[in-house]
Amino acid sequence: MADQGPEPTPGQQDRPIGWWLKEADRQLDSAFERALEGQGSDRRSWQVLASLTRRPESRAGLVDLLSPFDPPTVVAGVVADLTERGLVEETAGLLRLTEAGRHVHEALSVPVADVRRRVGELLPGEDYSTLLRLLGRLTEGLAGKSG
């Protein structure tokens, strides 16, 4: 049987799912912050760099892509910062990484992979895929997308 981790304390088992979701996100942010410390980037800039590594995006497309994480003003601020740093450029209405941006993305890939590896260790075997499946079911059901 896989290690189930520590048993919840009496106060923890009474916490609602919303608390756990927000705390998990807060802890993920904190883990990324620690991993990216001294790199001149944070989780938000990583998300923009990673998105633009896959393909160039319009500003509106990037905002839409990252809308689950941040409001448009935050994404715009991150894009402005990355542009000012010479990591992102806009040509023909599309944002894309510069050569320097590709190098920064590559360098950040190592600490980001470490955070992802740690998450995988904390949710081994089928735990990770089960959690994703359950969260998907919850969000779709609350959005009225399932029966």
DODO-413055 format. One line per field, with one value per residue (C-alpha): y, x, z negated; residue in three letters; residue number from 1. Coordinates in nm, 2 decimals. Example, Ala and Ser with C-alpha at 12.3 -4.5 7.8 and 13.67 -1.06 7.14 Angstrom:
2
yy	c(-0.45 / -0.11)
xx	c(1.23 / 1.37)
zz	c(-0.78 / -0.71)
type	c(ALA / SER)
seq	c(1 / 2)
***
This chain:
147
yy	c(0.00 / 0.35 / 0.59 / 0.79 / 1.07 / 1.20 / 1.18 / 1.51 / 1.67 / 1.72 / 2.08 / 1.99 / 1.73 / 2.00 / 2.24 / 2.27 / 2.18 / 2.55 / 2.60 / 2.30 / 2.42 / 2.77 / 2.64 / 2.40 / 2.69 / 2.90 / 2.63 / 2.57 / 2.94 / 2.93 / 2.62 / 2.80 / 3.12 / 2.93 / 2.73 / 3.05 / 3.27 / 3.45 / 3.38 / 3.71 / 3.53 / 3.40 / 3.15 / 3.41 / 3.50 / 3.13 / 3.08 / 3.35 / 3.22 / 2.86 / 2.96 / 3.16 / 2.87 / 2.66 / 2.92 / 3.29 / 3.44 / 3.76 / 3.96 / 3.87 / 3.50 / 3.50 / 3.67 / 3.41 / 3.12 / 3.24 / 3.36 / 3.07 / 3.20 / 3.58 / 3.87 / 4.05 / 4.33 / 4.09 / 3.91 / 4.25 / 4.36 / 4.04 / 4.08 / 4.44 / 4.34 / 4.06 / 4.29 / 4.55 / 4.29 / 4.19 / 3.84 / 3.90 / 4.10 / 4.18 / 4.16 / 4.15 / 4.14 / 3.83 / 3.80 / 3.57 / 3.49 / 3.66 / 3.45 / 3.58 / 3.47 / 3.12 / 3.10 / 3.22 / 2.97 / 2.69 / 2.79 / 2.81 / 2.47 / 2.30 / 2.44 / 2.41 / 2.05 / 2.00 / 2.14 / 1.92 / 1.62 / 1.69 / 1.71 / 1.38 / 1.23 / 1.37 / 1.22 / 0.89 / 0.62 / 0.69 / 0.96 / 1.25 / 1.13 / 1.05 / 1.40 / 1.56 / 1.35 / 1.44 / 1.81 / 1.80 / 1.64 / 1.89 / 2.19 / 2.07 / 1.97 / 2.31 / 2.49 / 2.28 / 2.09 / 1.74 / 1.55)
xx	c(0.00 / 0.13 / 0.23 / -0.09 / 0.11 / 0.03 / -0.32 / -0.50 / -0.51 / -0.85 / -0.87 / -0.76 / -1.03 / -1.30 / -1.16 / -1.37 / -1.24 / -1.21 / -0.96 / -0.75 / -0.76 / -0.64 / -0.38 / -0.25 / -0.22 / -0.05 / 0.20 / 0.27 / 0.33 / 0.57 / 0.75 / 0.80 / 0.91 / 1.18 / 1.29 / 1.31 / 1.47 / 1.76 / 1.66 / 1.49 / 1.16 / 0.86 / 0.58 / 0.39 / 0.68 / 0.75 / 0.39 / 0.43 / 0.76 / 0.64 / 0.33 / 0.52 / 0.77 / 0.49 / 0.38 / 0.36 / 0.03 / -0.16 / -0.19 / -0.56 / -0.48 / -0.22 / -0.45 / -0.72 / -0.47 / -0.35 / -0.69 / -0.73 / -0.42 / -0.44 / -0.65 / -0.56 / -0.39 / -0.14 / -0.07 / -0.02 / 0.22 / 0.43 / 0.44 / 0.55 / 0.83 / 0.95 / 0.94 / 1.14 / 1.39 / 1.43 / 1.28 / 0.96 / 0.89 / 0.58 / 0.58 / 0.28 / 0.04 / 0.20 / 0.41 / 0.71 / 1.03 / 1.35 / 1.67 / 1.74 / 1.39 / 1.45 / 1.77 / 1.59 / 1.31 / 1.56 / 1.75 / 1.42 / 1.31 / 1.55 / 1.41 / 1.05 / 1.11 / 1.24 / 0.91 / 0.71 / 0.92 / 0.85 / 0.48 / 0.50 / 0.68 / 0.41 / 0.14 / 0.29 / 0.14 / -0.22 / -0.26 / -0.17 / -0.40 / -0.68 / -0.65 / -0.66 / -0.96 / -1.15 / -1.07 / -1.18 / -1.50 / -1.56 / -1.49 / -1.69 / -1.98 / -1.98 / -1.97 / -2.27 / -2.07 / -2.16 / -2.48)
zz	c(0.00 / 0.09 / -0.18 / -0.26 / -0.43 / -0.77 / -0.91 / -0.92 / -1.26 / -1.42 / -1.29 / -0.94 / -0.88 / -0.94 / -0.68 / -0.36 / -0.02 / 0.08 / -0.20 / -0.08 / 0.28 / 0.19 / -0.05 / 0.22 / 0.46 / 0.20 / 0.13 / 0.50 / 0.54 / 0.24 / 0.38 / 0.72 / 0.54 / 0.35 / 0.66 / 0.88 / 0.61 / 0.75 / 1.10 / 1.16 / 1.23 / 1.05 / 1.13 / 1.33 / 1.56 / 1.60 / 1.71 / 1.98 / 2.09 / 2.11 / 2.30 / 2.55 / 2.59 / 2.72 / 2.98 / 3.03 / 2.90 / 2.93 / 2.61 / 2.59 / 2.66 / 2.38 / 2.14 / 2.22 / 2.19 / 1.84 / 1.72 / 1.47 / 1.29 / 1.30 / 1.41 / 1.74 / 1.56 / 1.39 / 1.72 / 1.89 / 1.61 / 1.65 / 2.03 / 1.99 / 1.75 / 1.97 / 2.27 / 2.08 / 1.99 / 2.36 / 2.31 / 2.51 / 2.82 / 3.02 / 3.39 / 3.63 / 3.33 / 3.17 / 2.86 / 2.89 / 2.70 / 2.80 / 2.81 / 2.45 / 2.35 / 2.49 / 2.28 / 1.96 / 2.02 / 2.06 / 1.74 / 1.55 / 1.68 / 1.43 / 1.10 / 1.24 / 1.31 / 0.96 / 0.82 / 1.05 / 0.95 / 0.58 / 0.65 / 0.82 / 0.52 / 0.28 / 0.50 / 0.62 / 0.84 / 0.93 / 0.66 / 0.90 / 1.19 / 0.94 / 0.80 / 1.14 / 1.24 / 0.93 / 0.96 / 1.32 / 1.23 / 0.95 / 1.17 / 1.46 / 1.24 / 1.06 / 1.40 / 1.52 / 1.78 / 1.66 / 1.59)
type	c(MET / ALA / ASP / GLN / GLY / PRO / GLU / PRO / THR / PRO / GLY / GLN / GLN / ASP / ARG / PRO / ILE / GLY / TRP / TRP / LEU / LYS / GLU / ALA / ASP / ARG / GLN / LEU / ASP / SER / ALA / PHE / GLU / ARG / ALA / LEU / GLU / GLY / GLN / GLY / SER / ASP / ARG / ARG / SER / TRP / GLN / VAL / LEU / ALA / SER / LEU / THR / ARG / ARG / PRO / GLU / SER / ARG / ALA / GLY / LEU / VAL / ASP / LEU / LEU / SER / PRO / PHE / ASP / PRO / PRO / THR / VAL / VAL / ALA / GLY / VAL / VAL / ALA / ASP / LEU / THR / GLU / ARG / GLY / LEU / VAL / GLU / GLU / THR / ALA / GLY / LEU / LEU / ARG / LEU / THR / GLU / ALA / GLY / ARG / HIS / VAL / HIS / GLU / ALA / LEU / SER / VAL / PRO / VAL / ALA / ASP / VAL / ARG / ARG / ARG / VAL / GLY / GLU / LEU / LEU / PRO / GLY / GLU / ASP / TYR / SER / THR / LEU / LEU / ARG / LEU / LEU / GLY / ARG / LEU / THR / GLU / GLY / LEU / ALA / GLY / LYS / SER / GLY)
seq	c(1 / 2 / 3 / 4 / 5 / 6 / 7 / 8 / 9 / 10 / 11 / 12 / 13 / 14 / 15 / 16 / 17 / 18 / 19 / 20 / 21 / 22 / 23 / 24 / 25 / 26 / 27 / 28 / 29 / 30 / 31 / 32 / 33 / 34 / 35 / 36 / 37 / 38 / 39 / 40 / 41 / 42 / 43 / 44 / 45 / 46 / 47 / 48 / 49 / 50 / 51 / 52 / 53 / 54 / 55 / 56 / 57 / 58 / 59 / 60 / 61 / 62 / 63 / 64 / 65 / 66 / 67 / 68 / 69 / 70 / 71 / 72 / 73 / 74 / 75 / 76 / 77 / 78 / 79 / 80 / 81 / 82 / 83 / 84 / 85 / 86 / 87 / 88 / 89 / 90 / 91 / 92 / 93 / 94 / 95 / 96 / 97 / 98 / 99 / 100 / 101 / 102 / 103 / 104 / 105 / 106 / 107 / 108 / 109 / 110 / 111 / 112 / 113 / 114 / 115 / 116 / 117 / 118 / 119 / 120 / 121 / 122 / 123 / 124 / 125 / 126 / 127 / 128 / 129 / 130 / 131 / 132 / 133 / 134 / 135 / 136 / 137 / 138 / 139 / 140 / 141 / 142 / 143 / 144 / 145 / 146 / 147)
***
